[in-house]
């Protein structure tokens, strides 16, 4: 008998496929937004439309300037996958209120993609909250799903003065190879 794949696993596998389109030299993120059991938006890491990405340029400006991983996002040419999914929904006039977001993450090791834990950075987390997304589903290092309720983030932040002290945080260990770049 053929076993039915759980919905979260199904959607996370689609986000994994979207990640392969990523145009970052360090990581590959793929994001999909699902509402009423329908994919309403996708996004991957890449430079703004009609501009050159780091792969086309052949270098990363953040690495060139030796900017520490997890910081200095404004220097990055890329738009994060979560941001692109939110932007793409807005371009289509589609509301994200009550939707679920799925994010799959790889780090690049040469020509290989290695699965790593998936979680939004602080900037994306703020956008996810403001977009009205209900659930965030990321992958763990084994590719299995980890589910977060966005309302829990809001509740935690109501008393948190310094958002960088957030208990659930984006981990910067994706870029261990950056030290040598």
N, C-alpha and C positions, 0 to 999 in steps of 0.2 A: 504494500500500500504506500502510496506517495504521501509523505508528510507535508502538511501545509506550513509554509514559512510564516512566523509571526510578523505582523505589520511593521513593527519598529525595525526588525532585522531587514526586511524587504526594502524599506525606505533608506536605511543606512547603507545598504549595498548600492543603491542608486547614487547616493551621495559619494560613495567610494569611486564610482565610475566617473562622476563629474570632476572629482579631484584630479584625475589624470590629465585634464585640460589645463591645469594650473601652469602659470608662466613665471614662477619664482625659482631662483637658483637654490634655495634652502629647503623649502617646504612645498607640499601640495595639499591644499584644502579644497574640499568639495562640499557644497551646501545645497540643500533643497528645503523648500517650505511647503508644508502640506496642510490643507484645510479641507474639512469635510471629506477626507479620504481621497483628495485629489492634489496632485503636485501643481502648485500655483506659481512657483518661481524657483530658479536655480541660480547659483553663483559659484565662481571659482576665483582663485587668486590670480590677478592679472592687472596690467597697467590700464589706465582709463582708455576708453574707446579711441581708436585711431592714433594712439601714441605707442612708442616703442617700449617693450618690456625688457627686463634685465637679461633674459635669454637672448633676445635680439641684439642687445647692446654688448653682451659678452662679459658683463661684470655687474656687481651689486654696489651701488653707491654707499650703502650703509657699511658694507664690508670694507670698501675702499677707505672710508673715513674712520674705520675701526669703532663703530658705534656698537655698544653692548647689546646683545640679543634681548628682545623684550622691551627695548626702549627706542626712542627716536623714530616712532612710526611715521612722523610727518616727513621724514627724509626718504621713506620708501617709495618707489615708483608704483608699487602695486596697491590695489584696492583689495581688502580682505574679502574672502568668499561670503561671509555673512553679510557684509556691507553690500556686496554686489547683488546678493539675493534680495535684500530689502529694496535696493535701488531699482532692480529689474521689475519687482512687483509694482513699485510706484510708477514706473514708466508705462506699465500696462494698466494702471488705474485699479489695481487689485488691493483690497484691504487685507492686512495680515492679522487683524484682531481675532484672537482665539486660535491662531494657527500653531502648528508645531514646526520647529526647525531641527533639521538633521545635519550634522557636520561630521565629515570623515577627514582624518589627517594622516599624512605621510611626511616623513622627512626624507630629503634626498641624500643618498650616499653614493656618489658617483652617478652611474646610470640607473641605480636601483632605487626603488621606493620602499621605505621601511615603515610599517605601521607604528604610530606613537599615539599616546593619549590625546584626545581631542577636547578642547575647551576654548571658549571665546576669550579674546583679550579684553581688557577693561573698556576700551572704546566700543568694541562690538557688543559687549554685554549691555552697555548703556543704550545702544541702538535697538537691541532686541527687546529691552524693557519698554522703551518708548514706542516701538512699533506695535505693541500689544500682543506679542507672541506669548502663548501659554506655557509651552513645554520646549525644552532644549534637550536634544538627544545627541550625544557624542559617542565616539568609540573609545574603548580602552586599548591597551597595547596589543591585545589578542584580537581586536576587531569586534569585540562584543559591545553591546550598547550600554551606555550609562545615561540615566534619565534624570533631568533636573526640572523642578517646577520653577518657572520664572517668578511667580509670586513669592517663593522663598527668598530669592535674591532681593526683592523689594523689601520684604520684612526685615531681612538682615541689614540692609542699607539704611533703614529708618533710624537706627541708633548708631550707625558706624560713621564716625567723623572723618576718618581717613580711608577712602575707598581702596587704597593700595593694601590695606590690611584685611581685605576680603578673605573669608575662610576658604572659599572655592576660587582658586586662581588659575589663570593661564600659566603654564609652566614654560620657562624659557630654555629648558634643556633640549629643545629641538635643534639648537644651533651649536652643539658642543664643538663641531668642526670649525666654527667661525673663529675660534681662538687662533687657529693657524692660518687664517685667510688674510 
